[in-house]
Amino acid sequence: MLVLSRKRLESVAVGGASDSDRMLKVTILDIQGGRVKLGFELANEIPVHRWEVWERLQERDLADRSS
């Protein structure tokens, strides 16, 4: 796991080594009371989910393939 420190309005980029590659930009929008508000910028066709939602979607897809 990569761990980075960022301040409010600072960002991290994932991917996008060239203009043709997809890139995810995550920006720290706000920090209050131990909670961090994140902003995500990426191509519209790439879904973004909270982890617990992603896990439910994976379980549902696995169940659908099993039946």
Contact map, one row per residue, 1 for C-alpha under 8 A:
1110000000000000000000000000000000000000000000000000000000000000000
1111000000000000000000000000000000000000000000000000000000000000000
1111100000000000000000000000000000000000000000000000000000000000000
0111110000000000000000000000000000000000000000000000000000000000000
0011111000000000000000000000000000000000000000000000000000000000000
0001111101100000000000000001000000000000000000000000000000000000000
0000111111000000000000000001000000000000000000000000000000000000000
0000011111000000000000000011111000000000000000000000000000000000000
0000001111100000000000000011110000000000000000000000000000000000000
0000011111110000000000000011000000000000000000000000000000000000000
0000010011111000000000001111000000000000000000000000000000000000000
0000000001111100000000001110000000000000000000000000000000000000000
0000000000111111000000111100000000000000000000000000000000000000000
0000000000011111000000111000000000000000000000000000000000000000000
0000000000001111100011110000000000000000000000000000000000000000000
0000000000001111111111110000000000000000000000000000000000000000000
0000000000000011111010100000000000000000000000000000000000000000000
0000000000000001111110000000000000000000000000000000000000000000000
0000000000000001111111000000000000000000000000000000000000000000000
0000000000000001011111000000000000000000000000000000000000000000000
0000000000000011111111100000000000000000000000000000000000000000000
0000000000000011001111110000000000000000011000000000000000000000000
0000000000001111100011111000000000000000011000000000000000000000000
0000000000001111000001111100000000000001111000000000000000000000000
0000000000111100000000111110000000000001110000000000000000000000000
0000000000111000000000011111000000000111100000000000000000000000000
0000000111110000000000001111100000000111000000000000000000000000000
0000011111100000000000000111111000011110000000000000000000000000000
0000000110000000000000000011111000011110000000000000000000000000000
0000000110000000000000000001111100011100000000000000000000000000000
0000000100000000000000000001111111111000000000000000000000000000000
0000000000000000000000000000011111110000000000000000000000000000000
0000000000000000000000000000001111100000000000000000000000000000000
0000000000000000000000000000001111110000000000000000000000000000000
0000000000000000000000000000001111111000000000000000000000000000000
0000000000000000000000000001111101111100000000000000000000000000000
0000000000000000000000000001111000111110000000000000000000000000000
0000000000000000000000000111110000011111000000000000000000000000000
0000000000000000000000000111100000001111100000000000000000000000000
0000000000000000000000011110000000000111110000000000000000000000000
0000000000000000000000011100000000000011111000000000000000000000000
0000000000000000000001111000000000000001111101000000000000000000000
0000000000000000000001110000000000000000111111000000000000000000000
0000000000000000000000000000000000000000011111100000000000000000000
0000000000000000000000000000000000000000001111100000000000000000000
0000000000000000000000000000000000000000011111110000000000000000000
0000000000000000000000000000000000000000000111111000000000000000000
0000000000000000000000000000000000000000000001111100000000000000000
0000000000000000000000000000000000000000000000111110110000000000000
0000000000000000000000000000000000000000000000011111110000000000000
0000000000000000000000000000000000000000000000001111111000000000000
0000000000000000000000000000000000000000000000000111111100000000000
0000000000000000000000000000000000000000000000001111111110000000000
0000000000000000000000000000000000000000000000001111111111000000000
0000000000000000000000000000000000000000000000000011111111100000000
0000000000000000000000000000000000000000000000000001111111110000000
0000000000000000000000000000000000000000000000000000111111111000000
0000000000000000000000000000000000000000000000000000011111111100000
0000000000000000000000000000000000000000000000000000001111111110000
0000000000000000000000000000000000000000000000000000000111111111000
0000000000000000000000000000000000000000000000000000000011111111100
0000000000000000000000000000000000000000000000000000000001111111110
0000000000000000000000000000000000000000000000000000000000111111111
0000000000000000000000000000000000000000000000000000000000011111111
0000000000000000000000000000000000000000000000000000000000001111111
0000000000000000000000000000000000000000000000000000000000000111111
0000000000000000000000000000000000000000000000000000000000000011111
